[in-house]
Amino acid sequence: MDPRQCPVCGTLNTTDLIDIVEMPIYCNRLWDSRDKALAAPKGRIRLRACKKCGHVFNSAFDPSLLDYDQQYENSLHFSSRFQRYAKQLAQRLVQDYDLHDKDVIDIGCGKGDFLALLCELGQNRGLGFDPSYENNRVNHNAASRFTVINDYFSERYHHYPADLICCRHVLEHIQHPQAFLQSVRRTIGKRLGCIVFFEVPDVFYTVKDMGIWDLIYEHCGYFSMMSLFHLFRACGFDVLDLQSSFQGQFLCIDAKPDVAAGIAADPGDEEMMDFHEYTCAFTNKYQEKINYWETELGFLGQNSRKTVIWGGGSKGVTFLNVLKNSKYVEYVVDINPHKQGRFVPGTGQKIVPPEFLADFQPEAILIMNANYLEEIKNRTEQLNITPTFMAV
Ligand SMILES: [Zn+2]
């Protein structure tokens, strides 16, 4: 397949956005020595935008580099804000589609948290699929209500009943989303009452709101409302609802199987004009943001200011890896004890607990998530340090 070809609509009418030559392929995998962290496997992110359907994709993506085994940890689920959001979403699905005493399938169910919610709220029976699932990690009241198969979902599981098939934060990891969704459609067959719910990150958060520290190798596809709609229509689904969620960071689509063969509608002109406008400006805005932080970090380094980053999640890992001057960042602070003592892939900074800063006395703290600024300031006051804070 031509790397310029859009994986959603198949056109070659796509254009280059940015090229990040080396990024660790697993942004959430930390290493137990600096040497191993520096030698972490890397891949290339070469983003292209589709002018026909409004999709963005990594044209240099190589799926053979990735293996989602049990070491994969999706850090989103630890955030209380994300958990509140997930609960509201599960309530909405149970209510809208009257999911009571029904069968629910969750493709890429992770640790089973969302499946457990759906089962609890509607007294439903659940079946999850996830190759990274660990049996001993589940601690839900509803655990007896659901089963997880330690495998990728495929048509060999077509005989399992399903009133709802949900699939959250999976599609953006799949290089050929058409083939995947067509296979889901074939699995449903003539069960036309089956509802399908998918959730993905919204590309507008990246290209319009410049959420560039969220670019990671694992995400090979970045959907817009237009490309998501196009994909579902082309794969034989009727779109019931399509909306932005989680403060513009995600897209949610509700669909049901269509009896007619897949016909993709062309996206509306207005939406495509917005998409063109943002993607055309993106390359320059991306470079400006990179230049700004190279200069800031360069200044800190050349003046021997002791600098740390607060936040060892994927944003921090991306930030450190795309900036050459990140060599001036000495440590990464994180409150998660599972991360402390380990090393950042690609750049090798050690992850330390907040208490470490009392001795280290940093002069600048870069904060990867401004939502936590107050919390971090309180913590540093207790540690008797008075650094400069910089929200990234
Ligand atoms: Zn396209």
Residues whose N, C-alpha, C, O or C-beta is under 5 A from the ligand:
A	BS01	ZN	C6 V8 C9 G10 C50 K52 C53 G54 H55
